[in-house]
Amino acid sequence: MAIESNRLEGRTALVTGTATGLGRGMAYKLARNGAAVICADINDQGNKLTVDNILSERGKAFAVHMDVGSSASVNAAVSEAVKLAGDRIDILINNAGIVLLGKLNEVTDESWDRIIKINLTGCFYVLRAVYPYMKAHGGNIVQISSTSAKSGGIDYHPAYTTSKGGILSLSRHAAKAWAKDGIRVNTICPYFCETTFKAPDQPQEQMDEWRVAVSKRIPLGRISTPEDLAGVMMFLVTDESSFVTGISVDVTGGGYIFNN
């Protein structure tokens, strides 16, 4: 990790789901541009690695334990975060989420409830907890949805698709409700992204075949990386987008747009 700029110097950013993948990539990007980054995840070991990597490159980062499926855990983590990094949060990246597979007629009550709880209700818990630390001075919020929220998703993602659709609606509502407080709320919708967001027992050979097949569906010829999405995130949290709120940005490489 190398320092890129001081554009976010003096600002505090809270990122959820930072133990791996997209959340980790966004935490790195914020730190490279001067923000003090509060990394929040239920996976303490992975979260610590993210923080250690930022600190090793002279960035500023703190780790807090957060289970987004528990309002008590979210409230405690946000309270701890502001004690560690100051009494304000300037940027929130609401990223934490899970995927559980199953066709619409096969999804169990437990799977449905868990995905909605983590992906959508958890997103709400974090928004609600952060608001008191933003309302006095404004702030920038980026929520991570998915293009499946717009396309209807694939056969075995009904609960995931529904949760991500809810995030789009929640983001639009928050953007309207909190505009008077100078808080901007926008959403990023990835298509497919190169992360560790996969079943732990999925064979590498199967993943490689999937990657090739998906890449053929994307006009730009590859799957996005966390860095691709982090670049869009940077636009949305900096002054370059000071008059942008309530929108969703599709980061697809042309996929979904041309194939649905």
URLIN-V549583 format. One record per residue. N is the residue number from 0. RES is the residue in one small letter. SS is DSSP state (hx for helix, st for strand, lp for the rest). PSI is psi in degrees with one decimal (* if undefined). D_FIRST is the distance of its C-alpha to the first C-alpha in Angstrom with 1 decimal. Layout:
n:N res:RES ss:SS psi:PSI d_first:D_FIRST
n:N res:RES ss:SS psi:PSI d_first:D_FIRST
This chain:
n:0 res:m ss:lp psi:132.0 d_first:0.0
n:1 res:a ss:lp psi:143.1 d_first:3.8
n:2 res:i ss:lp psi:131.7 d_first:6.8
n:3 res:e ss:lp psi:-41.7 d_first:9.1
n:4 res:s ss:lp psi:175.0 d_first:12.3
n:5 res:n ss:lp psi:26.7 d_first:14.4
n:6 res:r ss:lp psi:-28.7 d_first:16.3
n:7 res:l ss:lp psi:16.3 d_first:16.1
n:8 res:e ss:lp psi:133.4 d_first:16.7
n:9 res:g ss:lp psi:-3.5 d_first:19.4
n:10 res:r ss:lp psi:147.5 d_first:19.1
n:11 res:t ss:st psi:130.9 d_first:18.8
n:12 res:a ss:st psi:134.5 d_first:17.6
n:13 res:l ss:st psi:126.0 d_first:18.9
n:14 res:v ss:st psi:128.4 d_first:17.5
n:15 res:t ss:st psi:149.8 d_first:19.7
n:16 res:g ss:lp psi:47.2 d_first:19.1
n:17 res:t ss:lp psi:3.8 d_first:15.6
n:18 res:a ss:lp psi:-22.8 d_first:16.3
n:19 res:t ss:lp psi:173.2 d_first:15.5
n:20 res:g ss:hx psi:-130.3 d_first:15.1
n:21 res:l ss:hx psi:-43.3 d_first:15.3
n:22 res:g ss:hx psi:-42.0 d_first:15.1
n:23 res:r ss:hx psi:-44.7 d_first:11.9
n:24 res:g ss:hx psi:-38.2 d_first:10.4
n:25 res:m ss:hx psi:-36.8 d_first:12.0
n:26 res:a ss:hx psi:-43.6 d_first:11.0
n:27 res:y ss:hx psi:-44.8 d_first:7.3
n:28 res:k ss:hx psi:-43.7 d_first:8.7
n:29 res:l ss:hx psi:-43.2 d_first:11.1
n:30 res:a ss:hx psi:-37.4 d_first:9.1
n:31 res:r ss:hx psi:-19.2 d_first:7.1
n:32 res:n ss:lp psi:20.8 d_first:10.8
n:33 res:g ss:lp psi:-5.8 d_first:12.4
n:34 res:a ss:lp psi:148.9 d_first:13.9
n:35 res:a ss:st psi:119.3 d_first:14.9
n:36 res:v ss:st psi:123.9 d_first:14.3
n:37 res:i ss:st psi:113.6 d_first:17.0
n:38 res:c ss:st psi:121.7 d_first:16.2
n:39 res:a ss:st psi:127.3 d_first:19.6
n:40 res:d ss:st psi:157.6 d_first:20.7
n:41 res:i ss:lp psi:-22.1 d_first:23.8
n:42 res:n ss:lp psi:93.0 d_first:21.8
n:43 res:d ss:hx psi:-38.1 d_first:21.1
n:44 res:q ss:hx psi:-49.5 d_first:19.6
n:45 res:g ss:hx psi:-36.6 d_first:17.0
n:46 res:n ss:hx psi:-40.8 d_first:16.3
n:47 res:k ss:hx psi:-38.1 d_first:15.9
n:48 res:l ss:hx psi:-42.0 d_first:13.3
n:49 res:t ss:hx psi:-47.8 d_first:11.2
n:50 res:v ss:hx psi:-44.8 d_first:12.0
n:51 res:d ss:hx psi:-38.8 d_first:11.5
n:52 res:n ss:hx psi:-39.0 d_first:7.9
n:53 res:i ss:hx psi:-45.4 d_first:7.4
n:54 res:l ss:hx psi:-33.9 d_first:10.0
n:55 res:s ss:hx psi:-21.2 d_first:8.8
n:56 res:e ss:lp psi:22.2 d_first:6.3
n:57 res:r ss:lp psi:23.4 d_first:9.4
n:58 res:g ss:lp psi:176.6 d_first:9.1
n:59 res:k ss:st psi:123.1 d_first:12.4
n:60 res:a ss:st psi:152.4 d_first:13.3
n:61 res:f ss:st psi:149.2 d_first:16.6
n:62 res:a ss:st psi:135.9 d_first:18.0
n:63 res:v ss:st psi:145.9 d_first:21.4
n:64 res:h ss:st psi:126.8 d_first:23.6
n:65 res:m ss:lp psi:125.4 d_first:24.9
n:66 res:d ss:lp psi:104.8 d_first:27.3
n:67 res:v ss:lp psi:-13.4 d_first:27.6
n:68 res:g ss:lp psi:-0.9 d_first:31.0
n:69 res:s ss:lp psi:119.1 d_first:32.4
n:70 res:s ss:hx psi:-34.8 d_first:33.1
n:71 res:a ss:hx psi:-42.1 d_first:33.6
n:72 res:s ss:hx psi:-42.7 d_first:30.2
n:73 res:v ss:hx psi:-46.5 d_first:28.6
n:74 res:n ss:hx psi:-41.3 d_first:30.6
n:75 res:a ss:hx psi:-40.8 d_first:29.9
n:76 res:a ss:hx psi:-42.2 d_first:26.1
n:77 res:v ss:hx psi:-39.7 d_first:26.1
n:78 res:s ss:hx psi:-42.9 d_first:28.5
n:79 res:e ss:hx psi:-39.7 d_first:26.3
n:80 res:a ss:hx psi:-45.9 d_first:23.2
n:81 res:v ss:hx psi:-26.5 d_first:25.0
n:82 res:k ss:hx psi:-35.9 d_first:26.3
n:83 res:l ss:hx psi:-38.5 d_first:22.8
n:84 res:a ss:hx psi:8.0 d_first:21.3
n:85 res:g ss:lp psi:168.6 d_first:24.5
n:86 res:d ss:lp psi:28.1 d_first:27.4
n:87 res:r ss:lp psi:154.2 d_first:25.8
n:88 res:i ss:lp psi:123.3 d_first:23.4
n:89 res:d ss:lp psi:-30.3 d_first:22.5
n:90 res:i ss:st psi:134.7 d_first:20.5
n:91 res:l ss:st psi:127.3 d_first:21.2
n:92 res:i ss:st psi:104.4 d_first:19.5
n:93 res:n ss:st psi:91.2 d_first:22.3
n:94 res:n ss:lp psi:-26.5 d_first:20.9
n:95 res:a ss:lp psi:138.7 d_first:22.3
n:96 res:g ss:lp psi:167.7 d_first:24.9
n:97 res:i ss:lp psi:164.5 d_first:26.6
n:98 res:v ss:lp psi:129.0 d_first:28.6
n:99 res:l ss:lp psi:134.2 d_first:32.0
n:100 res:l ss:lp psi:154.0 d_first:34.1
n:101 res:g ss:st psi:134.0 d_first:37.8
n:102 res:k ss:lp psi:157.9 d_first:40.2
n:103 res:l ss:lp psi:-44.0 d_first:41.8
n:104 res:n ss:lp psi:-0.9 d_first:45.0
n:105 res:e ss:lp psi:-8.7 d_first:43.4
n:106 res:v ss:lp psi:130.2 d_first:40.9
n:107 res:t ss:lp psi:160.5 d_first:41.9
n:108 res:d ss:hx psi:-41.8 d_first:42.4
n:109 res:e ss:hx psi:-43.2 d_first:39.8
n:110 res:s ss:hx psi:-46.8 d_first:37.1
n:111 res:w ss:hx psi:-51.0 d_first:37.8
n:112 res:d ss:hx psi:-38.0 d_first:37.9
n:113 res:r ss:hx psi:-45.2 d_first:34.6
n:114 res:i ss:hx psi:-44.8 d_first:32.6
n:115 res:i ss:hx psi:-39.4 d_first:34.2
n:116 res:k ss:hx psi:-48.3 d_first:33.6
n:117 res:i ss:hx psi:-52.7 d_first:29.9
n:118 res:n ss:hx psi:-42.1 d_first:28.9
n:119 res:l ss:hx psi:-55.4 d_first:31.4
n:120 res:t ss:hx psi:-38.0 d_first:32.9
n:121 res:g ss:hx psi:-39.5 d_first:29.7
n:122 res:c ss:hx psi:-43.7 d_first:28.2
n:123 res:f ss:hx psi:-45.3 d_first:31.4
n:124 res:y ss:hx psi:-44.5 d_first:31.1
n:125 res:v ss:hx psi:-43.9 d_first:27.6
n:126 res:l ss:hx psi:-49.7 d_first:28.9
n:127 res:r ss:hx psi:-39.3 d_first:31.9
n:128 res:a ss:hx psi:-32.2 d_first:30.2
n:129 res:v ss:hx psi:-28.8 d_first:27.8
n:130 res:y ss:hx psi:-46.1 d_first:30.5
n:131 res:p ss:lp psi:-24.5 d_first:32.1
n:132 res:y ss:lp psi:0.3 d_first:28.9
n:133 res:m ss:lp psi:-29.4 d_first:28.5
n:134 res:k ss:lp psi:-27.1 d_first:32.2
n:135 res:a ss:lp psi:-23.5 d_first:32.9
n:136 res:h ss:lp psi:0.8 d_first:30.2
n:137 res:g ss:lp psi:175.8 d_first:28.9
n:138 res:g ss:st psi:176.3 d_first:25.6
n:139 res:n ss:st psi:127.7 d_first:23.7
n:140 res:i ss:st psi:132.0 d_first:23.8
n:141 res:v ss:st psi:124.9 d_first:22.3
n:142 res:q ss:st psi:146.3 d_first:23.9
n:143 res:i ss:st psi:112.7 d_first:23.1
n:144 res:s ss:lp psi:-135.1 d_first:26.2
n:145 res:s ss:lp psi:151.0 d_first:26.9
n:146 res:t ss:lp psi:-19.0 d_first:29.0
n:147 res:s ss:hx psi:-24.0 d_first:31.3
n:148 res:a ss:hx psi:-23.2 d_first:32.5
n:149 res:k ss:hx psi:-32.0 d_first:34.0
n:150 res:s ss:hx psi:-16.7 d_first:35.1
n:151 res:g ss:lp psi:-7.0 d_first:36.6
n:152 res:g ss:lp psi:-172.2 d_first:34.1
n:153 res:i ss:lp psi:169.8 d_first:35.1
n:154 res:d ss:lp psi:-34.8 d_first:38.0
n:155 res:y ss:lp psi:26.2 d_first:36.3
n:156 res:h ss:st psi:36.5 d_first:34.1
n:157 res:p ss:hx psi:-43.6 d_first:36.8
n:158 res:a ss:hx psi:-41.3 d_first:35.6
n:159 res:y ss:hx psi:-47.0 d_first:31.9
n:160 res:t ss:hx psi:-43.6 d_first:33.2
n:161 res:t ss:hx psi:-42.1 d_first:35.4
n:162 res:s ss:hx psi:-38.9 d_first:32.7
n:163 res:k ss:hx psi:-31.5 d_first:30.4
n:164 res:g ss:hx psi:-38.6 d_first:33.4
n:165 res:g ss:hx psi:-36.4 d_first:34.0
n:166 res:i ss:hx psi:-39.8 d_first:30.6
n:167 res:l ss:hx psi:-46.4 d_first:31.4
n:168 res:s ss:hx psi:-42.3 d_first:34.7
n:169 res:l ss:hx psi:-39.8 d_first:33.2
n:170 res:s ss:hx psi:-44.1 d_first:30.7
n:171 res:r ss:hx psi:-40.6 d_first:33.5
n:172 res:h ss:hx psi:-46.8 d_first:35.6
n:173 res:a ss:hx psi:-38.7 d_first:33.1
n:174 res:a ss:hx psi:-41.3 d_first:32.3
n:175 res:k ss:hx psi:-44.8 d_first:36.0
n:176 res:a ss:hx psi:-33.9 d_first:36.8
n:177 res:w ss:hx psi:4.7 d_first:34.1
n:178 res:a ss:hx psi:-36.2 d_first:34.2
n:179 res:k ss:hx psi:-21.0 d_first:36.7
n:180 res:d ss:hx psi:4.8 d_first:34.1
n:181 res:g ss:lp psi:22.5 d_first:31.6
n:182 res:i ss:st psi:121.6 d_first:29.4
n:183 res:r ss:st psi:138.4 d_first:28.0
n:184 res:v ss:st psi:120.3 d_first:27.5
n:185 res:n ss:st psi:166.9 d_first:26.2
n:186 res:t ss:st psi:140.8 d_first:25.5
n:187 res:i ss:st psi:132.8 d_first:23.2
n:188 res:c ss:st psi:97.7 d_first:25.1
n:189 res:p ss:st psi:160.2 d_first:23.2
n:190 res:y ss:lp psi:-89.6 d_first:25.4
n:191 res:f ss:lp psi:140.1 d_first:23.8
n:192 res:c ss:st psi:141.9 d_first:20.2
n:193 res:e ss:st psi:89.9 d_first:18.4
n:194 res:t ss:lp psi:-179.1 d_first:17.7
n:195 res:t ss:lp psi:22.0 d_first:19.3
n:196 res:f ss:lp psi:72.1 d_first:21.9
n:197 res:k ss:lp psi:165.8 d_first:24.9
n:198 res:a ss:lp psi:133.6 d_first:27.7
n:199 res:p ss:lp psi:-22.7 d_first:26.8
n:200 res:d ss:lp psi:11.5 d_first:29.9
n:201 res:q ss:lp psi:123.6 d_first:29.3
n:202 res:p ss:lp psi:144.3 d_first:29.6
n:203 res:q ss:hx psi:-36.7 d_first:26.8
n:204 res:e ss:hx psi:-41.4 d_first:29.5
n:205 res:q ss:hx psi:-38.7 d_first:30.4
n:206 res:m ss:hx psi:-40.0 d_first:26.9
n:207 res:d ss:hx psi:-41.5 d_first:26.6
n:208 res:e ss:hx psi:-41.9 d_first:30.0
n:209 res:w ss:hx psi:-42.4 d_first:29.0
n:210 res:r ss:hx psi:-43.4 d_first:25.9
n:211 res:v ss:hx psi:-44.9 d_first:28.1
n:212 res:a ss:hx psi:-43.3 d_first:30.8
n:213 res:v ss:hx psi:-40.9 d_first:28.6
n:214 res:s ss:hx psi:-33.6 d_first:26.9
n:215 res:k ss:hx psi:-20.6 d_first:30.5
n:216 res:r ss:lp psi:-4.8 d_first:31.1
n:217 res:i ss:lp psi:119.4 d_first:28.3
n:218 res:p ss:lp psi:-36.1 d_first:29.4
n:219 res:l ss:lp psi:-3.5 d_first:26.0
n:220 res:g ss:lp psi:11.6 d_first:26.1
n:221 res:r ss:lp psi:165.9 d_first:23.1
n:222 res:i ss:lp psi:146.8 d_first:21.8
n:223 res:s ss:st psi:159.7 d_first:19.1
n:224 res:t ss:st psi:163.4 d_first:15.5
n:225 res:p ss:hx psi:-31.7 d_first:13.7
n:226 res:e ss:hx psi:-37.4 d_first:11.8
n:227 res:d ss:hx psi:-44.9 d_first:15.4
n:228 res:l ss:hx psi:-35.3 d_first:16.5
n:229 res:a ss:hx psi:-32.1 d_first:13.7
n:230 res:g ss:hx psi:-40.7 d_first:14.6
n:231 res:v ss:hx psi:-41.6 d_first:18.2
n:232 res:m ss:hx psi:-41.3 d_first:17.4
n:233 res:m ss:hx psi:-40.9 d_first:16.0
n:234 res:f ss:hx psi:-42.1 d_first:19.3
n:235 res:l ss:hx psi:-21.0 d_first:21.2
n:236 res:v ss:hx psi:-1.6 d_first:19.9
n:237 res:t ss:lp psi:173.6 d_first:20.1
n:238 res:d ss:hx psi:-15.4 d_first:23.3
n:239 res:e ss:hx psi:-24.7 d_first:23.4
n:240 res:s ss:hx psi:32.3 d_first:24.9
n:241 res:s ss:lp psi:-18.0 d_first:27.1
n:242 res:f ss:lp psi:25.3 d_first:30.2
n:243 res:v ss:lp psi:119.8 d_first:28.8
n:244 res:t ss:lp psi:151.7 d_first:29.7
n:245 res:g ss:lp psi:14.4 d_first:31.2
n:246 res:i ss:lp psi:164.7 d_first:29.8
n:247 res:s ss:st psi:137.7 d_first:28.1
n:248 res:v ss:st psi:119.7 d_first:25.8
n:249 res:d ss:st psi:122.0 d_first:26.1
n:250 res:v ss:st psi:93.3 d_first:23.0
n:251 res:t ss:lp psi:-11.5 d_first:24.9
n:252 res:g ss:lp psi:17.9 d_first:24.7
n:253 res:g ss:lp psi:-14.1 d_first:28.4
n:254 res:g ss:lp psi:161.8 d_first:29.1
n:255 res:y ss:lp psi:-50.9 d_first:31.3
n:256 res:i ss:lp psi:-44.4 d_first:32.4
n:257 res:f ss:lp psi:-10.4 d_first:34.4
n:258 res:n ss:lp psi:9.9 d_first:35.0
n:259 res:n ss:lp psi:* d_first:36.6
